[in-house]
Structure formats: C-alpha cells, structure tokens
C-alpha cells in the first residue's frame, strides 16, 4: 500500500511536533526503489554522483582518521574552525558553530548555516527550525545526540541570515569533509540547497533532486545521500512537509538496508 498525500499529512500531524501515529511503515508502504534488495535511485547516467548499483554493492569502507587519536582530531578541528578567518563570514560572528551530536553517529544531518540564536549559543538548529528538526527526527525514532550528528554547510552566520555564497560554501567544505572523515556516517541527510552544494556540488533546483538516492564520495568512502527541504522552509511552506516525510521514509529504509535490518 502506498500512502496518499492526505494520509502522509495525517501521519505527520502538521503540528509543532511530528509523531508517528502508527507502527513504522511496512515494506509495502515504502517506495519500491528503496526497499531492501532494490536498486538504489541515483542521478542520471554519467552525472557527477551517478551510481546505479544497489547499496549492498557499494559498501562504505572504513576511512582513516584525520589524526591518530580521534579525540585529538576533534579538538584540533574545533580549534581550527573557532579561529578560522578564511572568508568574510568571520567578521560579524560571535562564534563559529562546528556541529553537535554523537561523534560515532550513523546519521549525519547537514543544514545551511548558523542563525542568530545558533551564533549566540554555538549549536546548530536551536531556534524554531531546530524544534521542527527535532520533531522530524522523532518521527523516525531518532533523537538529537543519539546516533545523530548535526552540522552545517558553513560554520559562521551569514549576515542577516542570508544564504551563504558558493565561495563561502567552498571555503568551509574542507571542514565538513574532515567531520565526515571522523564521523564515518552510514547516511547523510541534507537539508536545503546550500547543503546540496556543500556535499554533492550540485546547483539544480531542489525539487528535481529529491526522491532519489545520491552518493557522496568523501574521505575514501561512498556515502548515500538523501536530499530534503530545510526545516525553515517547511515552517514557511507547511504543505511540503508531506514531501519531507517521504524523504525521511526513504532515508529510514536506506539505513535499515545499510545495517542489514
């Protein structure tokens, strides 16, 4: 059975919190192309992230740590990000925001950049968009800090919460790649176009990239990527929460497949 749009909206509740009102979706309710054993969707043949093979044919090999000691590697990365002055975003920030969560997480969620509250507190997704992200996590039985790590495409707040430029995203990308090398996540869930640019280097409309599984080759690993809307956009456009729910279901099915569940 495939859920209709109305059923998905009811499933999500469209309230301040998203709650699963039934047990997790049965295999029949998950789109056919993401069921265990099915070939994973990908970008078109010949594209920069084209990968027609199924997940089990593209295992993520362990990547070497940035430094010999993991804790020292994270400390070194935090110091570098805190002192970074590689682009103009450093000029008005209160602090750089590296990320937050379980440093051994299977799930990596990547957003756009810090807002005013994130800049003040030094943690990503702590405002209204952060509350919605927490509800999205709860909808698939996840919780911030437990097998989940949250980061952003850029580590400093763009002035007036504007969208970071391509140059700013490119400047911050090495920090994001080092986070991935340390985390070794099984799956990356990207939230919004800047996160797509930071991970896959794609500049296409978000709607044309959703609904497929992409792959990000970083730190010697080939990691499945699911693309969805940023929670701030969903707060402005609540009807698209139904599409975001589809993306969450896709990601959950891929993770179960990756874990052999």
Secondary structure per residue as TSV (DSSP state, phi and psi in degrees):
chain	resnum	aa	ss	phi	psi
A	1	X	-	360.0	131.8
A	2	X	-	-105.3	127.3
A	3	X	-	-67.9	139.2
A	4	X	-	-78.0	168.9
A	5	X	H	-58.7	-44.8
A	6	X	H	-62.4	-40.4
A	7	X	H	-64.3	-37.4
A	8	X	H	-66.5	-39.9
A	9	X	H	-61.8	-41.7
A	10	X	H	-65.7	-37.5
A	11	X	H	-61.0	-39.1
A	12	X	H	-79.8	-26.7
A	13	X	T	85.6	-29.3
A	14	X	T	52.3	32.2
A	15	X	S	-107.1	-167.3
A	16	X	S	-65.8	-21.9
A	17	X	S	-125.2	142.6
A	18	X	-	-96.8	127.0
A	19	X	-	-130.4	137.5
A	20	X	-	-73.7	121.8
A	21	X	-	-96.4	-2.8
A	22	X	S	-136.4	170.5
A	23	X	S	-60.2	164.9
A	24	X	S	-51.7	150.2
A	25	X	-	-55.4	139.6
A	26	X	-	-70.9	160.4
A	27	X	G	-54.1	-33.4
A	28	X	G	-68.5	-23.3
A	29	X	G	-86.3	-11.6
A	30	X	S	-87.0	138.0
A	31	X	-	-49.6	140.8
A	32	X	G	-57.5	-33.7
A	33	X	G	-77.5	-3.7
A	34	X	G	-120.1	8.7
A	35	X	S	-70.7	150.8
A	36	X	T	-52.1	132.6
A	37	X	T	91.7	-12.4
A	38	X	S	-88.2	153.8
A	39	X	-	-67.1	140.1
A	40	X	-	-80.3	143.1
A	41	X	-	-70.7	155.8
A	42	X	-	-155.9	176.2
A	43	X	S	-71.4	170.6
A	44	X	-	-58.8	157.4
A	45	X	T	-53.5	129.3
A	46	X	T	87.8	-5.8
A	47	X	S	-71.3	169.4
A	48	X	T	-65.2	-20.0
A	49	X	T	-124.9	22.5
A	50	X	-	-62.2	134.4
A	51	X	-	-158.2	84.5
A	52	X	-	-72.7	-12.8
A	53	X	S	-73.0	155.2
A	54	X	-	-71.5	161.9
A	55	X	G	-55.3	-42.2
A	56	X	G	-67.8	-15.5
A	57	X	G	-91.7	-1.3
A	58	X	S	-132.8	62.1
A	59	X	-	-64.7	150.9
A	60	X	-	-88.0	108.4
A	61	X	-	-74.7	146.1
A	62	X	-	-57.6	137.0
A	63	X	-	-98.8	148.0
A	64	X	-	-68.1	147.7
A	65	X	-	-69.4	154.5
A	66	X	S	-62.9	-37.6
A	67	X	S	-133.0	169.3
A	68	X	S	-63.3	-39.7
A	69	X	S	-102.2	123.4
A	70	X	H	-62.3	-45.9
A	71	X	H	-62.1	-41.6
A	72	X	H	-65.8	-34.9
A	73	X	H	-62.9	-45.4
A	74	X	H	-64.1	-42.4
A	75	X	H	-61.9	-42.3
A	76	X	H	-63.7	-40.9
A	77	X	H	-65.4	-42.6
A	78	X	H	-60.6	-42.0
A	79	X	H	-64.6	-42.7
A	80	X	H	-64.5	-44.3
A	81	X	H	-66.0	-40.8
A	82	X	H	-62.8	-33.9
A	83	X	T	-99.3	5.7
A	84	X	-	-67.2	134.2
A	85	X	-	-134.3	38.1
A	86	X	S	-78.2	-18.8
A	87	X	S	-142.5	174.8
A	88	X	G	-69.9	-12.4
A	89	X	G	-63.8	-22.0
A	90	X	G	-70.6	-19.1
A	91	X	G	-69.6	-31.6
A	92	X	T	-113.5	1.8
A	93	X	-	-73.4	152.8
A	94	X	S	-84.4	-38.3
A	95	X	-	-162.0	154.6
A	96	X	-	-78.6	149.5
A	97	X	-	-120.2	101.9
A	98	X	-	-71.6	-53.9
A	99	X	E	162.2	-179.7
A	100	X	E	-153.4	147.6
A	101	X	E	133.2	-164.9
A	102	X	-	-75.8	118.9
A	103	X	T	-78.0	1.1
A	104	X	T	-119.2	27.9
A	105	X	-	-72.1	145.8
A	106	X	S	-80.3	-26.8
A	107	X	E	-103.7	128.7
A	108	X	E	-121.0	120.0
A	109	X	E	-105.4	130.9
A	110	X	E	-124.1	123.7
A	111	X	E	-105.5	-153.9
A	112	X	S	-91.5	-65.6
A	113	X	-	-173.7	166.9
A	114	X	-	-65.6	144.3
A	115	X	-	-96.9	-167.7
A	116	X	H	-62.3	-44.8
A	117	X	H	-69.6	-38.4
A	118	X	H	-63.9	-40.6
A	119	X	H	-62.9	-35.8
A	120	X	H	-74.2	-41.2
A	121	X	H	-95.2	-17.5
A	122	X	T	78.2	23.8
A	123	X	-	-137.0	136.4
A	124	X	S	-75.1	151.0
A	125	X	S	56.1	64.3
A	126	X	-	-117.8	-5.6
A	127	X	S	-90.8	-155.6
A	128	X	H	-56.7	-39.4
A	129	X	H	-64.5	-33.9
A	130	X	H	-67.4	-37.1
A	131	X	H	-64.2	-38.9
A	132	X	H	-68.3	-39.4
A	133	X	H	-60.9	-42.1
A	134	X	H	-60.1	-38.2
A	135	X	H	-68.5	-37.3
A	136	X	H	-62.9	-41.8
A	137	X	H	-62.0	-45.0
A	138	X	H	-61.8	-30.7
A	139	X	H	-64.0	-23.8
A	140	X	T	-117.2	29.2
A	141	X	T	63.0	37.3
A	142	X	-	-115.5	165.1
A	143	X	B	-146.6	138.0
A	144	X	T	-51.7	128.8
A	145	X	T	89.4	-10.4
A	146	X	B	-117.1	99.3
A	147	X	S	64.1	20.2
A	148	X	E	-134.4	133.2
A	149	X	E	-123.8	139.6
A	150	X	E	-121.5	129.1
A	151	X	E	-137.5	-179.2
A	152	X	E	-133.3	160.6
A	153	X	S	-64.6	-39.8
A	154	X	S	-122.4	151.5
A	155	X	S	-97.7	-8.4
A	156	X	S	-120.4	149.4
A	157	X	-	-70.1	124.5
A	158	X	-	-68.6	141.7
A	159	X	G	-55.2	135.8
A	160	X	G	58.7	25.1
A	161	X	G	58.4	28.8
A	162	X	-	-68.9	165.0
A	163	X	-	-70.1	132.9
A	164	X	-	-63.5	147.4
A	165	X	-	-78.0	165.0
A	166	X	H	-60.3	-38.0
A	167	X	H	-66.6	-40.0
A	168	X	H	-66.0	-40.0
A	169	X	H	-63.8	-43.3
A	170	X	H	-65.1	-36.7
A	171	X	H	-64.6	-37.3
A	172	X	H	-85.3	-14.8
A	173	X	H	-55.9	-40.8
A	174	X	H	-58.4	-34.1
A	175	X	H	-65.9	-42.2
A	176	X	H	-63.7	-41.5
A	177	X	H	-65.3	-35.5
A	178	X	H	-68.2	-36.4
A	179	X	H	-59.8	-43.8
A	180	X	H	-63.8	-40.6
A	181	X	H	-60.5	-36.3
A	182	X	H	-78.7	-42.1
A	183	X	H	-70.3	-42.8
A	184	X	-	53.0	54.8
A	185	X	-	-69.4	156.3
A	186	X	S	-83.0	-26.7
A	187	X	E	-150.3	143.8
A	188	X	E	-116.4	129.9
A	189	X	E	-114.0	111.0
A	190	X	E	-99.0	138.3
A	191	X	E	-116.8	95.3
A	192	X	S	99.0	163.8
A	193	X	H	-63.1	-43.3
A	194	X	H	-57.5	-36.4
A	195	X	H	-68.4	-34.4
A	196	X	H	-63.6	-43.7
A	197	X	H	-63.9	-38.2
A	198	X	H	-70.1	-31.9
A	199	X	H	-96.8	-50.0
A	200	X	H	-104.8	-11.0
A	201	X	-	69.8	22.0
A	202	X	-	-99.2	144.7
A	203	X	-	-122.6	23.1
A	204	X	S	-82.0	161.7
A	205	X	-	-57.4	142.2
A	206	X	H	-59.8	-39.6
A	207	X	H	-61.0	-28.5
A	208	X	H	-80.5	-12.9
A	209	X	H	-101.8	-20.6
A	210	X	T	-67.8	165.7
A	211	X	T	78.8	6.7
A	212	X	S	-134.6	160.7
A	213	X	E	-98.0	124.8
A	214	X	E	-105.3	172.4
A	215	X	E	-133.9	140.4
A	216	X	E	-116.9	118.3
A	217	X	E	-93.8	109.6
A	218	X	E	-150.8	142.4
A	219	X	T	55.5	35.3
A	220	X	T	76.4	13.0
A	221	X	E	-129.2	156.4
A	222	X	E	-116.2	104.3
A	223	X	E	-107.7	129.9
A	224	X	E	-65.6	141.7
A	225	X	E	-127.7	131.1
A	226	X	E	-111.5	131.0
A	227	X	E	-103.3	134.9
A	228	X	E	-148.0	-175.5
A	229	X	-	-84.0	150.6
A	230	X	-	-71.6	140.3
A	231	X	H	-55.3	-33.3
A	232	X	H	-63.2	-37.8
A	233	X	H	-66.2	-40.1
A	234	X	H	-65.7	-31.2
A	235	X	H	-65.6	-32.0
A	236	X	H	-85.0	-25.2
A	237	X	-	-131.2	72.0
A	238	X	G	-62.9	-25.2
A	239	X	G	-63.8	-24.7
A	240	X	G	-78.7	-0.7
A	241	X	H	-60.7	-29.7
A	242	X	H	-62.6	-41.1
A	243	X	H	-68.3	-38.3
A	244	X	H	-63.0	-36.5
A	245	X	H	-62.2	-40.5
A	246	X	H	-59.5	-42.0
A	247	X	H	-64.9	-39.8
A	248	X	H	-64.0	-40.5
A	249	X	H	-63.7	-40.7
A	250	X	H	-60.8	-46.8
A	251	X	H	-62.6	-41.5
A	252	X	H	-63.3	-40.5
A	253	X	H	-65.9	-40.4
A	254	X	H	-64.9	-39.5
A	255	X	H	-66.5	-41.2
A	256	X	H	-62.1	-37.8
A	257	X	H	-66.4	-42.9
A	258	X	H	-63.0	-33.4
A	259	X	T	-88.3	-4.1
A	260	X	T	71.5	24.3
A	261	X	-	-83.6	360.0
